[in-house]
Amino acid sequence: MRRHKTITIKEVAQVADVSVTTVSRYLNGNLGKMSDATQRRIGRVIKDLGYRPSAAAKNMRSGSTHIIGVVVGDISNVFASMLFTGMYKTLQPRGYSVMLLNADNDADAERDCVEKLLEQNVDGLIIQPSRNDFEDYYPIVNANTPLAFVDRYVASTPSSAIHVTSDNADASRNMCKELAFRGYERIVVIRSTTVDTSAQMPRMRAIIDESAALGIDLSIMDLNGRSDDWLADSLRTLKKDPRRTVVVSLMGPLLLRVLAAARSTGTRFPEDLGMLSFDDWEWGQYVGHGIDLILQDPEAIGRQAAQALLDVINGNPPARNEIVVPTKRVPGHSL
């Protein structure tokens, strides 16, 4: 059997035209003042040469396992998949393995996931949390394990833990102002909250405050436990309202349900009702003539959380422990 030559870090450095120390810093996520061009060049050379750092050697030198544990709320959700993609693209080139566990939006299941990962002596944890108070996460702090939360906010989080979220509140306030400017008199929010930490919560609070300030009537429809027939009947009722009404979906999967109900009831956007939705991956813009969207960037959230965690691991924590990733307003033809 033909044996392939083992590529060394020295060879990577030579091809990338940098020092061995620079490659080592890249692999450990200790980027410091390293330019983006240098990072891209090293990453490309590592991929082209097929370089694989020796995990055993790294562990002996640093006492590190080079494993990052990730816990997501619902692995079947596209948002969680894109979060993980951003994390993996950041961690894998630095020589880290990633252990992904699914909590199924259940606090007890999440606790079990965290315990399993801590038993593996992971170098850090990234969690899409299912609990809203940090009291439950102190075992992570007590284990001196760096921690980053993504997507959802946890109250009473110490400064040692990282938070990376979308700009949920600002996006929601700006949305309300736009809807008022367009002449809408009533906002009907479609939500489905399964955990207290849901990103829908800050959106909802901002919409409640801003709609009241603008004098727009607000109704809330929670689809948790509701049937598609109930939703269809609700759309029929909304179409009869003489007020100019807009339906706002707080997440992409809810938009899918609303569009299915609209099709079954012959509801047209914007002729019968306005429609706007938070979304994760832009598919809504291809429905009909295009749904107006507030687009999140879960891959960027995952990427920034992973990089911030690496910075903490390497003794260079970010200046702020709360990182906010901007949303993008994608115009459609549903308002």
N, C-alpha and C positions, 0 to 999 in steps of 0.2 A: 504494500500500500504506500502510495506517495505521501510524504509528510510535508505539510506547508510550513514555510519559514515563519517563526514567531517574530512579529514586528516589535521593536523596542521603542521606548519613549525618545531615545536619542535620535532614532531614524525619523520619527515624527517631527522633532524639532528641526532637523536638517532640511527636510522637504518644505516645512512651513517657514523656514528661514527665521527662526526665533530660538531663544535659549531653552534648554531643558527645564529650567526654573519656570519659564513662562508657560510651557505646556503643562507642567505640574500644577501651577496656579489655576490654569483653565480647567483641568480635570477636577480640582477640588472646589470649583465655584468661587475661588478667591480672585475676582476679576479686577478689583481695585480700579486703577486708571487705564486698564487695558482697552484699547480702542475697539469699536465694533468691527472694523475691518480685520483686525488681528484675530478676534474671536471667531469670525466667519472663516478665516483662512485655516486656523487650527482645526475647527470643526470639520471642514471639508477634507483636510488631509487625513484626519482620523478615520473618516468614513471611507475615503478612497483606498487607504492602505489596509483597512480592516483591523486597525489597532484595538486591542482589548487589554486594558490594565489588569494586572494580576491582583485579584481581590485579596488573596491570602497575604501577599506582600504588603498591600496597603493597610490591611487590618493590623498586621504585626507592627508596622511603623507608627500608626496613628491611634490604635485602639478603637478604630471605627469599623463598623460593619459595611459601610457604604450602601445601606438600605434605607429608603424612605418609605414610611407607611402612609397609605392614603385610604381614607374612609369617606365614601360618598353616600348621600341619602337614598338615591334610587338609581341603580346602575342601568336600568332600562330607559331612563330619561336621556334625551339627546343632550341636554345641558350638561349632565354629569359626564357623559362621554367626551364632550368637547373640553370640559375642565381638565379631565385626565390627559387628553391629548396635549394640552399646553404644558402640563406638569412633566409629562414623559419627554417631550421634545427638549425641555430644559435640563432635566436630570440625567437622562441616559448618556448624552455626549460627555458629561462630567464623570462618567464611570459609576453612576449610582444605579442600583437595581430598585425597582418600585414594586411594593406589595399592595395590591388593590383589594379592599374589602367593601362589601355592601351592607349598610345598616338598615335598608328598607324603611327609612324614616321612622325607626323605632328606637327609643332611648335605651332600652335594655339591650337590644341587639348591638347598638353602637358601643355601649360599655364593654360588651364581650369582645368586639373588634379591637378596641383600644387595648384591652388587657392582652390579647393575643399578640398584638404588634409590639407592645412593651416587652413581652417575654422574648421576642426576637432581637431585643437590643437595637431597635432601629435608631438611626442617627437623628431622625426628626419625624414629625407627624403633620400631615395636612388633612384637615377634617372639614367636610360640609356638614355642619352640626345639626343634630336633632333635638338639642336641649338649649334652653334660652338663658341659663344662668351658669356662670363659670364654676360654681361650687362643685359641679360634677366632674370638672376637668382637672382638679388639683392633683390627682395621682400622676398626671403627665408632668406637671411642674415639679412635684416631689421627686420624680425620677430624673430630673434635670434634662428632660428631652425637649428640644426646640419645637415650637408649635405654631402652626398657621391655620386660621379659619378662612374658608372661602365661601362666597355667595351670601351666607346668612350671618346675622349679627348675634353675638352672645354678650349679654349684659355683664358688667363687673369684671371684664377681662383685664388682667394686669398688663402693664406696658411691655412685659417680656414676650407676650404672644402677639402674633401678627394677624391683622384682619384685612382681607382683600375682597371688596364688594363692588357691584355696579353703583353708579350714582342714582340710586333708586328715588330718593326724596326729591332731588333737584329735577330729575327727568319728569316726575309726576307733577310737580308744581308748574313747570313750563308747559306740560301738556294741557293742564287746566286753563292756563292763560290763552293758549292757542285755540282751544275749543270755545272759550268765551268770545274771542275775537272773531271766530267763524260764525257766531250767532247761535250756538247751541244753548238751550235753556235747561236741559236735564241731562245728567250723566248717569248711566246705569253701569255699575262696575260688576264684572263677572270674576269671581274668585273661587278658590277651592283650597282651603288651608288645612293641611294634615299635621303640621308641626308648628309650634309657637315661634320658631325661629325663621319661618318662611320669609323669603325676600319679598313676598306679597305684603307683609305687614308694614314696612316703612313706606311702601308705595301707597297703601291704603290710608295710613295716617296723613301723608302729605296731601292726598286727594281730598280727604275730609276737611282739612284745614283750609286748603286753597279754594275749594268750591264754595265754602261758607264765606270766605273773604270776597269772592267774586259774585256772590248772590246767585249761584247756579244750584238748582235742585239736584239732590244726590240720592240714588237708590243703590242698594247692594244686593246682589244675588249670589249666594254661596252654593256652588254646584256639588259640594261634598255630600254624597249620598243621594243626590237628585238624579232622576232618570232623564233620558233624552226626550221622552214625551213631555215631561214637565218643562224642559227648556223650550221645546217647540211651542207649547201653549203660552209660555211667557213672552216669546217673540210676537206671537199673534196679538197679545194684549198690548205690548209696547207700540206696535204699529198703529193702534187706535188712539194713542195719546196725541192730543192736538199740539202739545209742546214739541219743539224741535229737539229730538232725542238722539244721543249718541251712546253706543254700547262700547265699553272699554274692557278688554280682556287683560288680566294681569299676568298671563303667561301663555306661551305658545300652545301647549296641549289643550288649553281651554278654548283658544281660538279655533282649533280644529272642530271641537264640539259645537261651537256657535255656528260655524260655517255649514256643518252638517244639518243643524236645525234650520238654518236659513234656507237651505236648499229644499228641505221637506215642506216648508211653509211658504215658499215662493217669496221670501223676504229679499229685497234688493238693497244693496249698499252703493251709493248713499241715498237712493230715491226714497226708500221707506224709513231707514234709520242710518245714522252715521256709524262707522265702525273703525276702531283703532285698537291696536294690541301691542303689548310687550311681546318680544319674540327672541328666539335664540339663534336662528340660522336662516333667516330671510326668505323662507319658502312662501310666506304669506304674500309677498309682493307678486307672485306668479299666479295667484288665484283671481279669476275674473279679470278685471282691469287693474288689479293690484290693491292689496289692503295697506292702509297707512300703518306704519310700524314704529315702535321704539325698540331699536335693535341693541341687544346686549352683546358682549364679546367674551363668552366663557373661556375661550382658549387663551385670551390675554389675561384673564383673571387667574387661570391655572399657571400660566407662565410666570406672572409676577409673584404669585405666592411661592412658587418653587425657588425663584431667584432670591426672594427675601429670606426664605428658610435657609438657603445655602449661605447667605451673608451672615445670618445669625450663627450657623454652625462654625463658620470661619472667623468668628469674633468681630464681624463688621456689621452689626445690626443697623437697619435703616433708621434715619433720623426720626421718622414717624412710624408708629406701629399700625396706623390705619391707612390703607392704600385704596383709593377710589378710582375705578376704571370707568371712563366716560361711556355713555350710551350714544347711539347714533339715531337721529330721526330720519327715517326712510319714507319719503312721500309716496303716496299711492293715489287711488281715486275712489276712496271709500268715505270721504268726509264732505 
